[in-house]
Amino acid sequence: MMTTLDYLAACKAQLGIESDYALAKKLGISQTGLSNYRTGRSRMDDDVALKVADILQLHPLQVIAAANAERAKTDEQKARWLNLVEKFSGPIESFLDLLSHWDGRERRGQARLSLQ
């Protein structure tokens, strides 16, 4: 399962941006909010998850369920959300491959080619 950090990195690659400031602006959140996602002080809410899904062209429920799995307070809740993630997940190997090779200089067109 992709985590919030994986989704944020994939968004940066897809958009061809390098800074958290630019990503926060694109997601309509504060830079502090994005920083809180990175440090685990807060979790991605459903509205931001919808924006991430749109940027990455993923089924919205995949990202929403992943975010809710991270926010789950019990193992039972987490398991339910992870089950939903699996139902709506497409092949994510291309995203994970992109993330492992992205050096921050790729641009939007190159990232799209990598995903195809």
N, C-alpha and C positions, 0 to 999 in steps of 0.2 A: 504494500500500500504506500502511495505517495503521502508524505507528510506536508504540513504547512510550509516548511522550509523548502521542500522539493517543488511545491507549486509556485512559491515565490521566485525561486531560481528559474523555473521554466518560463514564468511570465516575463522576467527580465530578458531571457534569451529570445523569446518569441517577439517581444517588442523592440529588441535591439538596444536596450538601455542598460546602463551600468550602475547607476546610483539608486540607493533605497529612497532617496528624496523623490526622484522621478517616478519610481514605481508607486510610492505612496500617493503622489499626485494623480497618477493614472487610475489608481483604485479608489480615489476619493476619501482617503484617510490621512491622518497626520503622520509625519515621520516618526513621532513618538509611538503612535499606534503600531506602525510597522515594526519598530524596534521591540515593542512589547511582544509581538508575535515571535520574533527571532529569539528572544530570551526566555520565552515560555511564561511571561507574566500575564499574558492574555492569549486567547485563541481567536482564530478567524471566525467572525460571525457569518450568518447565512447570506447577508447582503454582499459582503466582500467575496464570499465563496461563489456567488452567482457571477460577479464580475470576473473572477479568476477563471471560471469555467468558460465564460464568453471569450476571454482573451485566448485561452488554450484550445477552444473549440471542442470542449468535452461536455458530456452529458452533465447538466447542473447537479443532479442528485449524486453523482460520483464525488464531486468536490464538497458538497454540503454534508454528505454522510461521512466523509473523511474528517472534516472539521468537527462534526459532532462526536465522532469516535474519540478524537483527541480531547474533547471537553467532557466526555462521559465520566461520571462519578463512581460508577461501579463496573465491575468486570462484565456483568450481565448486559448493562447498557452498551458498553463498548462492543461486545460481541454482536449485538443486534445491528449496530451501525456498520460494523465491518462486513457483516453479511450483505447489507445493502450496497456498500462500496463494491463488493465483488459482482453483484447483479448488474451494476451500471458501468463497470469499468470495461474499457476497451483495451487494446494492446497498449501498454505503457512503456514497453521496452524502448521504443524510439525516444520517449522523453528522458528516460533514465540514461540512455546512451548519449543523448544531447547534453545532459547535465554533466556527465563525466568527462566530456571533451570540450566543453565551453570554457573559453579563456577570457570572456568578458569583452572581446573585440568583435565577435560575430554581429552581424546586423540582421534585421528582420527577414530579409529575403533569404539569406544563408540559413537561418534557423528553420524557415519553412521548408527549404530543400532537404534539410536533415531529417525532418519529420515525415517526409513522404516515403 
